[in-house]
Every structure is written in C-alpha cells, then in structure tokens.
Amino acid sequence: MTFHAWLTFILATAVLLAIPGPTVLMVIGQSLGAGRRHALPLVAGVALGDLTAMTLSLAGLGALLAASAAAFTLLKWIGAAYLVYLGVVLWRAPVSADAAPPLGAAAAFRRAYVVTALNPKGIAFFVAFVPQFMSPSAPFLPQAAILVVSFVTMASATALLWTGVRHRTGRIARFTI
C-alpha cells in the first residue's frame, strides 16, 4: 500500500464518519442525558465494535456476506431487531421530571459494541472499499493492520468528539438566550 492509497483511505474514512448513524445517536443521547464521563464506555464499545467488524470483514466474513444476500439480509435484520429492542426499552422506560439515570458502564459498552459491530453501513464500507486501498503485490497482514488501526483510531476519536455535544450545545444555548 502506498502512502497515497493510505491517505485516500483516511479521507474516505473521514467522509464515512461524518455521516451520523445509530452509534453517533447513541453517543449523543448518553452525553446529553448524563454527561461526557458517562458516555466514555460507549467510545470503548465503538472502538471494539469497529475493530470486530473490520477484522471479520477482512478475514473473509465480508466476502461471505457479499456473496450471500441471505446472510447479509440476516445480519441487517439482527441489527435492526436490536435497534428496535433498544427503542422499545427506551419507550417503556418510566418518565419522570428527573433525568433518567445514565446507563451503567457495562451496559453502555455492550450496547455500543453490538450496534457498531452489526452496523450494515460499516460492514458494507469495509467489504466494498477497504480492498481497493490494498496492494495485491504487498503482504496482506501489514496492510490490513494499518487500515484497521487507522479506521478504529479515527472512529474512536469521532465518537469521543461527539461526547462533547452536551458541553458545546449548552454553551451555545446560554449564548443565544
């Protein structure tokens, strides 16, 4: 992989990460409801979820999903069912004048991991785009490791930036009032 190919991958990754998905919405919701500190386990879950999805995609799961429409559809339905489950849990949660307690660290980590690892957008990105940045004449593992580390680092940094939404939006609201 050339430096130019890696830099192009970084730019494509930045574009992908700029499009909010279910993971970003979860991070923002936890940050707004409980503050940045309580959203940090989500960042770790995002990192591990992306690491899992990308590693499995590069190890061949992506090829299996690309070749089998049924397997890809099954994965999408599992991810959708989990998101519906999370929505039902939130909908059925008691509403009170007080703020809802934040998710515990383990629950926040687990939710972020599952949503990120089963995100079809991420899996499709890994399957469709990642191989384009790899040189067939160079060893596979070093290239894969560089791309995995680059993506996971950028995704984690993006999720961490989203945890600051509460602080920034609160400051903007105070300024405009």
LUMTOR-995521 format. One line per 2 residues: their letters; for each residue z, y, x of N, C-alpha, C, O, CB. Coordinates in steps of 0.001 Angstrom, whole numbers, plus 524288, in hexadecimal, padded with zeros to 5 digits. Atoms other than C-alpha are relative to their C-alpha. Glycine has a CB too. Layout:
BEGIN
a) Z,Y,X,Z,Y,X,Z,Y,X,Z,Y,X,Z,Y,X  ...
***
This chain:
BEGIN
mt) 80000,7FB6F,80361,80000,80000,80000,80000,804CB,8038C,80305,80530,80745,804D5,80001,7FC2A  8004E,7FB34,7FCF3,7FC4C,80D1D,80555,803EC,803F5,7FDEB,805F0,80369,7F995,7FA6A,80246,7FFE1
fh) 7FC85,7FBC9,801B7,804BC,8193B,804A7,7FDB3,802BA,7FB36,8008D,80434,7F7A2,800E8,803FF,8047A  80299,7FD82,80471,7FAAA,81F1C,7FB60,800C8,7FCD5,7FAFF,801C0,7FF0B,7F6D7,7FA23,800AA,8011F
aw) 7FF2D,8035F,80496,7FBDA,8135E,7F233,805A7,80070,7FE1F,806A2,800BC,7F96C,7FEA9,7FA37,80150  7FA73,7FF7A,8017A,80AC6,8145F,7F285,800FA,8053C,7FD5C,803B1,8057D,7F966,80392,7FF71,804D8
lt) 7FF50,7FACC,8024D,80A3B,82302,7EFC1,7FDA6,8003F,7FA84,7FFDE,802B4,7F708,7FD7D,80431,80383  80267,8003A,80534,80115,82089,7E452,80389,7FD00,7FC3C,80420,7FE86,7F7B6,7FA85,7FD66,80046
fi) 7FC4A,802F4,8032C,80AA9,8165A,7DF3E,804A3,80375,7FE71,8065A,80352,7F9F4,801ED,7FB20,80300  7FBA4,7FC77,80116,815A7,82065,7E03C,7FE7B,803E2,7FBBC,80190,804E3,7F82F,801AE,802ED,80505
la) 801C6,7FC45,80405,80DBD,82A29,7D843,7FF59,7FD5B,7FAB2,800E7,7FF8B,7F6B4,7FAD0,8028A,801A5  8008F,802DF,804EF,80A41,81FFD,7CDF1,80551,7FEA7,7FDB7,80611,7FEE9,7F8F9,7FCCA,7FAFD,800D2
ta) 7FAAF,8012C,801B9,8188E,81C0C,7CD44,8028E,804D7,7FDB1,8052C,80488,7F9AB,80348,7FDE4,8048C  7FDBA,7FB1B,801F5,81CA5,82A39,7CB85,7FDE9,80146,7FA8F,800D5,80309,7F72C,7FED3,8048D,803CB
vl) 8024C,7FF09,8052F,8133D,82B92,7C013,80266,7FC4C,7FBFC,803DB,7FDF6,7F7B7,7F9F6,7FF52,80027  7FDB4,803D7,80395,81859,81F09,7B9D3,805A0,80178,7FEAA,8072F,80147,7FA1E,7FFD0,7FA7B,80269
la) 7FA78,7FECA,800E2,82682,82329,7BB87,800C7,80521,7FD15,804F5,8060C,7FAE3,802DE,80039,8052A  7FF95,7FB10,802D8,823BA,83092,7B5B8,7FF7B,7FF3D,7FA19,800C7,802BE,7F712,7FBD9,803CF,801EA
ip) 800A7,80128,80592,820AC,82A1D,7A8A2,804F7,7FD56,7FE18,805F8,7F8DA,7FF84,7FB0F,7FC78,7FEFB  7FB15,80263,801BE,82DB3,827BD,7A1C7,7FF0C,7FB2C,7FCA7,7FB81,7FB00,7F968,8033E,803F5,7FCF1
gp) 80032,804D2,80308,82FD0,81A39,79C4B,8056F,7FEB6,7FE08,808E5,8020C,7FE27,7FDC9,7FB72,80349  7FAEF,80178,8022C,83B1F,812B6,79659,80478,8006F,803EE,808E0,801B2,80279,7FFBD,7FA82,7FDF3
tv) 7FBE2,7FFA0,7FC08,84298,8127F,7A327,801D6,80598,80092,80688,8069B,800C6,7FE13,7FDED,80546  7FEA1,7FA77,7FF70,84228,8213E,7A48D,80316,801D9,7FB44,806E4,804BD,7FBCD,7FB0C,80360,800B5
lm) 7FD2B,7FE71,804B5,84670,822FB,7967D,80597,7FDF6,80013,8092E,800A4,7FE55,7FD2C,7FE08,7FB1E  7FAC1,8022F,7FFA8,85204,81A0A,798EA,80350,8031E,803E3,807DD,80443,802D4,7FFC3,7FA35,8019D
vi) 7FD2E,7FD01,7FC0D,855E8,82181,7A531,80172,80562,7FDE2,805D8,8072F,7FE9E,7FCB4,80088,80501  7FEE6,7FAD4,80233,854CF,82E98,79E4A,80438,7FFA3,7FBD4,807D0,802D5,7FBBB,7FB01,80270,7FDB0
gq) 7FC15,80099,80420,85C8B,829C1,79289,80573,7FF2B,80227,8092F,8018F,8004A,7FE94,7FB80,7FC7D  7FAE1,80100,7FDA3,8679E,82497,79AEB,801F8,804E6,802CF,806A0,80616,8029E,7FFB1,7FB55,803DC
sl) 7FE6A,7FB41,7FD3B,867AF,8310F,7A315,801C1,8043D,7FC3D,805AF,806DD,7FD22,7FB89,80204,8035E  7FE90,7FBFC,803D4,867F1,839F5,79749,8051D,7FEA7,7FD46,8085A,8020F,7FC43,7FBA6,800AE,7FBF1
ga) 7FB60,8019D,802E3,8725B,83206,79081,804E7,7FF8E,8034A,80932,8007E,80156,7FEFE,7FAF2,7FD75  7FB57,8013A,7FCF3,87B61,82EF6,79BBD,80033,8029A,80556,80431,80255,80801,80061,7FA47,800B2
gr) 80001,7FD78,7FAE7,87766,83690,7A7BB,7FD5B,7FCB8,80424,7FC66,7F80F,80374,8057D,80135,801A7  802FA,8025A,7FBC4,870A4,8337C,7B464,802B9,7FB33,80254,80029,7F74A,80372,7FF0C,80404,8043C
rh) 7FD21,80447,7FD81,87B49,82AAA,7B9EF,7FF64,7FAEA,7FCED,7FEEA,7F6B9,7FF3D,805D2,80169,80083  80075,804B5,80337,87A3A,8213A,7AE75,7FA6A,7FDF8,7FFC1,7F984,7F995,7FE01,801F7,80115,7FA85
al) 8056E,801C7,80006,86B75,8208D,7AFE8,7FE76,7FD6F,80527,7FA44,7FB1C,8057E,7FC5F,80490,7FEDF  80160,80233,7FAE7,86BCE,81C25,7BE24,7FF2F,7FA10,7FFEA,7FBBC,7F82D,802AF,80433,80153,803E4
pl) 80145,8059D,80046,86CB8,80D8C,7BABC,7FA88,7FEF9,7FDCE,7F817,7FB07,7FF11,80408,7FD2D,7FCA6  8054F,80090,801FA,8600D,80F87,7B345,7FC10,80071,80470,7F82F,7FD9B,8048E,7FEE0,8041D,7FBCC
va) 8038A,7FF54,7FB92,85993,81431,7BFC4,7FFBA,7FAEE,8032A,7FB83,7F950,804D2,801CD,8049D,80383  7FFF0,80500,7FD2C,85DD2,807A9,7C694,7FD13,7FBCA,7FCE6,7FA4B,7F899,7FF2E,805B5,7FE3C,80112
gv) 802D4,803BD,8034F,858B0,7FFB2,7BB09,7FA24,800ED,8002B,7F715,7FD37,8003B,801ED,80056,7FA5F  8058D,7FEA6,7FF8F,84BB5,806ED,7BBB7,7FDD9,7FDF5,8052C,7F9A9,7FB9A,80553,7FF30,80603,7FF94
al) 801CD,801BF,7FAD4,84AA2,8040E,7CA43,7FF55,7FA12,80024,7FB4F,7F81F,801E9,803E0,801BC,80449  8005D,805B7,7FFE6,84D81,7F590,7C8A6,7FBCE,7FE0A,7FC3C,7F919,7FA3F,7FD6C,8054E,7FD8D,7FEA0
gd) 80411,80188,803BB,844AB,7F498,7BCA2,7FA91,800C6,8023E,7F734,7FD62,801AB,8008C,80319,7FAF6  80511,7FF17,7FD8D,83941,7FABE,7C3E5,7FF19,7FC45,80487,7FAC5,7FA4D,8053E,7FF96,805A0,801E3
lt) 80076,803B0,7FBA9,83BEC,7F25A,7CFCB,7FE88,7FA95,7FDF3,7FB26,7F7FA,80028,8052B,7FFBF,80324  80123,80519,80255,83BDA,7E62A,7C737,7FA6B,7FFC3,7FDEE,7F780,7FC26,7FF2F,803DE,7FED2,7FB97
am) 8052F,8000B,80269,82F9A,7E9C2,7BF8D,7FBB0,8003C,80419,7F7CD,7FD6E,803BA,7FF71,80491,7FC36  80418,7FF72,7FC13,827E6,7EDE4,7CB75,7FFAC,7FB35,80383,7FB63,7F971,804CB,800F3,804DC,8034A
tl) 7FFF7,8049E,7FCA7,82C09,7E263,7D3DD,7FD91,7FB54,7FD25,7FA5E,7F882,7FF5F,805A4,7FEB4,801BE  80243,80459,802F9,828DB,7D893,7C924,7FA29,800C5,7FF1E,7F727,7FD05,7FF48,802CA,7FF69,7FABF
sl) 80593,7FEEE,800B5,81BD6,7DF4B,7C69C,7FCF4,7FEB4,804EC,7F8D5,7FC3C,804B1,7FF21,805B9,7FE81  802B9,8010B,7FB15,81823,7DEA8,7D4F7,8004D,7FA3D,80194,7FD01,7F855,80483,80246,80361,80453
ag) 7FF6D,8058D,7FEBF,81CF2,7D09D,7D5D7,7FC98,7FC82,7FC91,7FC70,7F7C5,7FD62,805A9,7FE64,7FF73  8038E,8031D,80326,81349,7CC3E,7CB79,800E8,80047,7FA30,7FD79,7FECB,7F72B,80053,7FA93,801A1
lg) 7FF14,7FF9C,8059B,819A7,7CEC7,7BE5F,7FC12,803C0,7FD89,7FA46,802E9,7F927,805A4,801D2,7FEE6  803DE,7FC46,801F6,8108E,7DA62,7BCCD,7FAC6,7FD70,7FF02,7F83D,7FE7F,7FB10,7FF54,80475,803CE
al) 804F7,802C3,800BB,804BD,7D1AD,7BEA8,8003D,7FC6D,7FB48,7FC78,7FBFE,7F854,7FE9A,7FCD8,804E2  7FF55,80367,8048C,80A20,7C81E,7B4B1,7FFAF,80331,7FAF9,7FD14,801A1,7F73F,80545,7FD0E,8004B
la) 8001E,7FCB5,804AE,80C58,7D310,7AAE4,7FA95,8024C,7FF12,7F8E3,802D9,7FA9B,80403,80465,80077  8054B,7FDE7,8008F,7FEF0,7D8CA,7ADA4,7FC44,7FBD2,7FDF1,7F8B6,7FCFF,7FAEC,7FE06,80222,80543
as) 80372,80440,801A3,7F893,7CB82,7AB94,8015C,7FDEF,7FA96,7FDFE,7FBD1,7F7E2,8003C,7FB95,803EB  7FE4F,8022B,804F9,80080,7C7DF,79F9A,801A1,8045C,7FC48,805D2,806A9,7FCCB,80486,7FC24,800CF
aa) 7FEC7,7FBFF,803DE,80001,7D147,7945A,804D8,7FE71,7FCE6,807F4,801CB,7FB6A,7FB54,800E5,7FC4D  7FB79,801D3,80302,80A05,7C8E5,78D44,80511,80101,802F5,808EB,802B0,8009E,7FF79,7FA26,7FEBF
af) 7FB46,7FF17,7FCE7,813E0,7C9CC,79875,80142,805D4,80035,805CC,8075B,7FFC1,7FF56,7FDCD,80598  7FF16,7FA5B,7FFD6,8120B,7D884,79982,801EE,801FC,7FAB6,80576,8053D,7FA74,7FAFA,802E6,80199
tl) 7FE4B,7FE78,80540,81359,7DA0E,78AC9,8059F,7FE48,7FF12,808B3,80134,7FCCF,7FC5E,7FDA3,7FBCD  7FA9F,801E1,8008D,81FB8,7D1C1,78B04,803C9,8039C,802DD,807DC,80505,800BC,80082,7FA5F,8021A
lk) 7FCA8,7FC79,7FD08,8258B,7DA62,7959C,8008C,80541,7FD3A,804D2,80773,7FD01,7FDD1,800C9,80585  7FFBB,7FB08,802DE,82210,7E69F,78DDE,80391,7FF83,7FB41,806A4,8030B,7FA28,7FA80,801C0,7FE46
wi) 7FCC0,800BC,804A7,8287C,7E10B,781A8,805BF,7FF66,80168,80928,80148,7FE96,7FE2A,7FB3D,7FCF0  7FA8F,8007A,7FE46,834C0,7DD58,78922,80228,80569,80150,80682,806BF,7FFC5,8006F,7FC4B,804D1
ga) 7FE57,7FAAC,7FEB8,8358A,7EB24,78E8A,800AB,80356,7FB25,80471,80649,7FAB8,7FC17,8028D,803A6  7FF9F,7FD02,804DC,832F0,7F107,78128,804B9,7FE52,7FCCA,80773,80197,7FA8E,7FB03,7FF5F,7FCC6
ay) 7FB78,801EE,802EF,83D24,7E858,77ACB,80515,8020E,80263,808B7,8036C,7FF8C,8000A,7F9F4,7FFE5  7FB4A,7FDF4,7FD7B,84732,7ECA8,784D1,800AE,805CA,7FEC0,8050C,8078B,7FDC5,7FFC0,7FF2C,805F7
lv) 7FFA1,7FA6F,8015B,84403,7FAF7,7823D,801A9,800B1,7FA51,804BA,80432,7F91D,7FABC,802C4,800F8  7FE5B,7FFCB,8057A,84552,7F890,77390,805CA,7FEB2,7FF9E,808AF,8014B,7FCCA,7FCB9,7FC2F,7FC99
yl) 7FA6E,80167,7FFE8,8525E,7F1DC,77617,80352,804A9,801B4,8074B,805D7,7FF44,800F2,7FB51,803B4  7FD0C,7FB6C,7FE37,85704,7FDB8,77DBD,80017,80441,7FBCE,80417,806CA,7FAF9,7FDA3,8022C,80519
gv) 80038,7FC1E,8042F,85276,8069E,772BB,8039D,7FEAF,7FB80,80642,80220,7F96D,7FA7F,80086,7FE01  7FC88,801B4,8043F,859B1,7FEA3,76871,805AF,800B8,80193,808DE,8027E,7FE6F,7FEF4,7FA3A,7FE8F
vl) 7FAA2,7FF4F,7FE20,86607,7FEAF,770B8,80184,805C5,7FFAE,805CA,8070F,7FDE5,80096,7FDF4,805B3  7FED8,7FA60,80045,8653C,80D85,771D7,8004E,801E9,7FA62,803A0,80522,7F914,7FBDB,8031F,802F5
wr) 8001E,7FE4F,8056E,861FC,80F27,7637F,804F3,7FE52,7FD21,806FC,80139,7F9E1,7FB2C,7FDCE,7FD3F  7FB61,8020B,802A8,86D7B,806C3,75F2B,8051A,801FC,8025F,8094D,80114,80036,7FFEE,7FA1B,80024
ap) 7FB44,7FE0F,7FD73,876F6,80D5F,7687D,802A7,80405,7FC7C,80005,80712,7F9DD,7FEB6,8026B,8056C  7FD3B,7FC35,80344,88187,81531,761A8,7FEE9,80591,801DC,7FE92,806AD,80687,805EE,7FEE9,8000F
vs) 800EF,7FA80,7FEDA,87EF9,823B0,760CC,80513,802EF,7FF07,80790,80258,7FAF4,7FB6D,80246,7FC9B  7FB4A,7FCDF,800A0,88A37,82CDF,762F9,7FF11,8055B,80251,7FB1C,8064B,804E2,804C3,7FD58,80298
ad) 8006D,7FAB9,7FDE4,88C7E,83AF8,7667C,8008C,7FFEB,805EC,7FE83,80354,808A2,80427,80398,7FD93  7FF5B,80080,7FA5E,8906D,8367D,77401,7FB2E,7FD72,80256,7F857,7FA9A,7FFB2,804F1,7FCD3,80155
aa) 80469,8026C,7FD4E,88657,83291,77DF6,800FB,7FA22,8007F,8056A,7F867,80133,7FF25,80283,8057A  7FF8C,805AC,7FF5C,883A4,82416,77EB8,80195,7FED3,8059A,7FFF3,80188,80939,7FAC5,7FD2F,7FE98
pp) 7FE8A,8014A,7FAA5,889D6,81D9F,78A61,7FB2D,7FE48,8030A,7F7A9,7FBD9,800D7,8043B,7FBAE,80019  8048B,8018F,7FCF1,8804A,81B96,79577,7FFDA,7FA11,8009F,803D2,7F766,8001F,80011,802AD,80563
lg) 8007B,80590,7FED4,87B10,80E27,79857,80338,7FED4,804DA,80392,8020A,8086A,7FA2D,7FE63,800CC  7FD5D,801AC,7FB40,8833A,806BE,7A20A,7FBF9,7FF39,8044D,7F751,7FEAA,8033D,80329,7FAEE,7FF0F
aa) 80392,80071,7FB8F,87D6F,8057D,7AF94,7FCBB,7FB04,7FFB3,7F804,7FB2A,800A4,8030E,8001E,8051F  802DB,804F5,80034,879C5,7F723,7ADC6,7FBF6,80003,7FB9B,7F792,7FE32,7FC5A,803CF,7FB6F,7FF45
aa) 803AA,7FFD5,80469,87384,7F957,7A06E,7FB7F,803B2,80128,7F703,8027B,7FFEB,802D0,801B1,7FAF7  8041A,7FC3D,7FEAB,86C06,80547,7A544,7FC3C,7FD99,803F6,7F77A,7FE03,80365,80268,8051B,80233
fr) 80339,80287,7FC08,86731,7FDDA,7B130,7FC87,7FBCF,7FD92,7F7D6,7FB9A,7FE9C,80372,7FD9A,80447  802DB,8044A,8027A,8633C,7F1FF,7A8FF,7FB98,8020D,7FC89,7F735,80019,7FCC7,803BB,7FC9B,7FCC6
ra) 80411,7FDDF,80373,85BEA,7FA16,79EE2,7FB85,80252,80318,7F6F8,80159,801E2,8024A,80422,7FC63  8041F,7FD9F,7FCD4,8548B,801D2,7A918,7FCC3,7FBD9,802C1,7F7FD,7FC4B,8031B,8025C,803C1,80403
yv) 802CE,80430,7FD54,85115,7F57B,7B074,7FC2C,7FD4A,7FC54,7F798,7FCA4,7FDA4,803DA,7FC06,80240  80354,802EE,803A6,84BC6,7EE45,7A496,7FB7A,80361,7FE1D,7F702,8019B,7FE06,80338,7FE09,7FB4D
vt) 8042A,7FC93,801F0,84435,7F9EF,79F3F,7FBF5,800FE,80447,7F746,800FF,80332,8024A,8053C,7FE08  803A1,7FEE5,7FBB9,83E43,7FCDD,7AC9A,7FCF4,7FB25,80198,7F837,7FB6C,8025E,802F4,8022C,804B4
al) 802A1,804C7,7FE47,83B2F,7EEDF,7B069,7FC0C,7FE15,7FBFD,7F827,7FBA9,7FD70,803FE,7FBBB,80115  80393,801C9,8041E,83494,7EC34,7A33D,7FC4E,8043E,7FE14,7F9A0,8037F,7FA27,80316,7FDF1,7FB74
np) 8035A,7FBAB,801A6,82D58,7F92E,7A259,7FA44,7FE9F,80108,7F8B3,7FE2E,8058E,80187,80521,802E7  80580,80173,7FF36,81EFD,7F5AD,7A017,7FCF0,80413,80315,7F946,802B1,805DF,7FD63,7FF25,7FAC9
kg) 802B9,7FBED,7FD0D,81AA1,802D6,7A5AE,8009A,7FF0B,805D9,7FCD3,7FF77,808CA,8021B,80579,7FE89  7FF10,80106,7FA77,820CE,7FF99,7B2B5,7FD40,7FB23,801DA,7FADF,7FB1B,80608,805C0,7FF84,8010C
ia) 80283,804E5,7FE7E,81BDA,7F1B3,7B2F5,7FA15,800B8,80049,7F794,7FED7,803EF,80168,7FB9C,7FC1C  805A6,7FF03,7FFEB,80E0B,7F621,7AF78,7FE7E,8033D,804CA,7FA6E,8024A,8072E,7FE46,802D2,7FAF5
ff) 80105,7FCDB,7FB59,80EBF,8004C,7BA4A,7FFFF,7FC92,804DC,7FC7E,7FCF5,80822,80415,80460,8008A  7FFA0,8034F,7FB60,81303,7F63D,7C43A,7FB5B,7FC40,80060,7F92E,7FB74,80496,80522,7FCEC,7FFED
va) 80442,803D1,80008,808A1,7EC66,7C024,7FAC0,8029F,8010F,7F795,8009D,80411,7FFD5,7FD1C,7FAC3  8051F,7FD8F,7FFBA,7FD58,7F5F5,7BEFE,7FF2F,80363,804D8,7FAE5,8037C,80703,7FF27,80339,7FB3F
fv) 800CA,7FC1C,7FBEF,7FFBE,7FFFA,7C999,801DF,7FE75,8056B,7FF5C,7FFCA,8094C,8029E,804D2,7FE7A  7FDC0,80115,7FAD5,80830,7FA99,7D486,7FC2D,7FD28,80395,7FBAA,7FEB7,8081A,804F5,7FCC5,7FF6E
pq) 80399,802B0,7FC69,7FE07,7F0F4,7D9E9,7FBA9,8038A,8022B,7F999,8027C,80662,7FD8B,7FB67,7FD3C  8041C,7FC7A,7FE2C,7F436,7FC17,7DB26,8018C,802E1,804FC,7FE26,804AE,807E0,7FEAA,803EB,7FBC4
fm) 7FE27,7FD13,7FB7F,7FC9E,8025A,7E5AA,800FD,7FC7E,804BA,80274,7FE5D,808E8,804F0,802EC,7FE9C  7FF00,803BD,7FBCF,7FDCB,7F607,7EDE5,7FAE4,7FE7A,8029C,7F6DF,7FDE3,80009,802D4,7FB1E,7FDE6
sp) 8048E,8019D,7FD06,7F457,7F244,7F88E,7FFD8,7FA0D,8004B,803A3,7F7A1,801FE,80012,8026D,8058A  8004F,805AF,7FFCA,7EF8D,7E43F,7F76E,80019,7FDE2,8059C,8016F,7F957,80675,7FB16,7FE2E,7FD44
sa) 80025,801D3,7FA96,7EE1C,7E388,80639,8054A,8006F,802BF,805F5,7FE5F,8070A,7FBF6,80311,80306  7FACB,7FF63,7FDAA,7FC59,7E73B,808E0,803C2,7FC0C,7FD8C,802D1,7FA34,7F936,80214,805B3,7FF3E
pf) 7FC27,803A4,8023D,8082F,7DE55,806EB,80241,80211,7FAD4,80368,806B4,7FA42,80479,7FF07,803EF  7FE4A,7FE93,80548,80CB7,7DE3E,7F8C6,805A1,801F5,7FFCE,806A7,80621,7FDA5,7FF6E,7FB5E,7FC68
lp) 7FA73,7FEC6,8009A,81B8D,7DE79,7FA34,80194,80567,801FA,8046E,8081C,7FF36,80326,7FBFD,802C7  7FE7B,7FABA,7FE62,81CF6,7EAE3,8026F,7FDEE,8043E,7FC5B,800A4,8080D,7FB38,7FE16,80108,8057B
qa) 80236,7FC30,803A7,813E1,7F23F,7F954,8030F,80010,7FAE1,80463,80434,7F8D4,7FA37,7FEC7,7FEEF  7FD0F,8006A,804E3,81AF6,7ED37,7ED4B,8055D,8027A,8009A,80722,8054C,7FD21,8008A,7FA41,7FE51
ai) 7FAC6,7FDCD,7FF20,82825,7F0DF,7F320,7FFD3,805F3,8001E,80335,80882,7FDD9,80253,7FDEB,80521  8007F,7FA46,7FFB9,823A1,7FEC0,7F619,7FF2E,80241,7FA8C,8019F,80626,7F923,7FB69,8019A,803A6
lv) 80119,7FE00,8053F,81E4C,80096,7E858,804AE,7FF5C,7FC5E,805DC,802D8,7F944,7FB43,7FD39,7FDB1  7FB5D,800E6,80347,82A45,7FA9A,7E1D2,8043D,803FC,8014F,80665,80679,7FDCE,8021C,7FA5C,800C0
vs) 7FBED,7FC45,7FE63,833C6,802ED,7E9BA,7FE82,80590,7FE63,801D1,80889,7FC91,800E2,7FFBB,805FF  801C2,7FABB,8017A,82B9B,80F22,7E74E,800AE,800F2,7FA2B,802C9,804F6,7F88F,7FA42,800CC,80188
fv) 7FFA9,7FF55,805AA,82AD4,80D05,7D8A6,805A7,80021,7FE25,80725,80392,7FB23,7FD10,7FBA1,7FD3A  7FA93,80049,801C7,8390B,80925,7D6CA,802FD,804E8,801A4,80630,806E4,7FEA6,802B2,7FB10,80235
tm) 7FD6D,7FB31,7FE38,83D9C,814CB,7DEDB,7FE7C,80497,7FC8A,801D4,807A1,7FAE7,7FE94,8012D,805BC  801C1,7FBA3,8034B,8354D,81E3D,7D6FF,80207,7FF7C,7FA66,80399,80360,7F80C,7FA04,8004C,7FFF9
as) 7FE12,800D0,80557,8393D,8182E,7C9E8,805D2,8012B,7FFAA,8079F,8037C,7FBDB,7FEEB,7FA5D,7FE2F  7FA5E,7FEF0,7FFEF,8479E,818D3,7CD94,8010B,805D8,8006E,8046F,807EF,7FDBC,802A6,7FD17,8048C
at) 7FF5A,7FA59,7FF61,84669,826ED,7D201,7FEA3,802DC,7FAEE,8013F,8069E,7F974,7FC91,80206,80486  8017F,7FD90,804FC,83F79,82A6C,7C555,80442,7FF32,7FBEC,805AB,802E0,7F92A,7FAC5,7FDBD,7FE01
al) 7FBC7,80108,803BB,84A04,823DC,7BD19,804CB,80347,80150,80768,8054A,7FDD0,8016F,7FA25,7FFF9  7FB90,7FCCD,7FE5C,85464,82ADF,7C512,7FF28,805B5,7FE82,802D2,8085B,7FCDC,800DE,7FF85,805EB
lw) 80127,7FA9A,8019C,84DA5,837DA,7C288,800D7,800B6,7FA1F,802D1,804BF,7F867,7FA55,80177,80177  7FF56,7FFAA,805AA,84DA4,834F7,7B3F0,805C8,80015,7FE68,8071A,801FF,7FA33,7FD3E,7FB6C,7FD5C
tg) 7FA70,7FFD9,8015D,85C6E,83322,7B455,80217,80595,7FFFC,80627,806A3,7FDA5,8032C,7FCA7,803D1  7FE4D,7FA90,7FFD6,85D83,841AE,7B709,7FE3E,80335,7FB59,7FF0E,807F2,7FB44,7FE10,8027D,804DA
vr) 801FF,7FD26,80491,8575F,84548,7A9F2,8045C,802EF,7FD28,803A8,8076D,7FB97,7FD4C,7FC38,7FC36  7FBB7,7FD8F,802F1,86475,84824,7A383,801A8,80517,80295,8025A,8090D,7FFF3,804B5,7FC42,7FF95
hr) 7FE50,7FB51,7FD2C,8686F,851CF,7AE0F,7FBEA,80450,7FF88,7FD3A,808CD,7FE69,80106,7FEB9,805CD  80425,7FC0D,80031,85B43,858B8,7AE41,7FF3C,8021C,7FA7E,7FEB7,806D6,7F9C9,7FAE1,7FDB8,80204
tg) 800EA,7FE1F,80552,85982,85944,79F7E,804A5,8032C,7FE16,803F5,806EE,7FB2A,7FEF4,7FB67,7FC48  7FB69,7FCEB,80178,8676D,85E13,79DB3,7FFC0,80573,80243,80122,8093B,7FFA3,804FA,7FD4F,801C9
ri) 80073,7FAEB,7FD86,864FA,86911,7A746,7FBC5,80345,7FD4E,7FC7D,807F3,7FC78,7FEC8,7FF62,805DA  80438,7FD30,802BD,85831,86CB9,7A083,801E5,801D6,7FAA9,800DE,80647,7F922,7FB16,7FC78,7FF61
ar) 7FE09,7FE94,8052D,85ED1,86C9A,79322,803C5,8049D,80059,8038E,80825,7FD18,802B8,7FB4C,7FD6C  7FC65,7FBA0,7FF70,8699A,87599,797EB,7FD22,80503,80145,7FEB9,80935,7FF89,80401,7FEDA,80433
ft) 802ED,7FB62,7FE79,85F95,87EDF,79DBB,7FD15,80255,7FB5E,7FCAD,8071B,7FAEE,7FC32,7FEAC,8045D  80330,7FE1F,8044E,8576E,87FC4,79151,80341,801C3,7FB4D,80138,8046D,7F7DA,7FC3D,7FBCB,7FE59
i) 7FCCF,7FE9E,80490,862CC,8817E,787DD,80233,80570,80090,804FC,80749,7FD1A,80472,7FC15,7FF3D
***
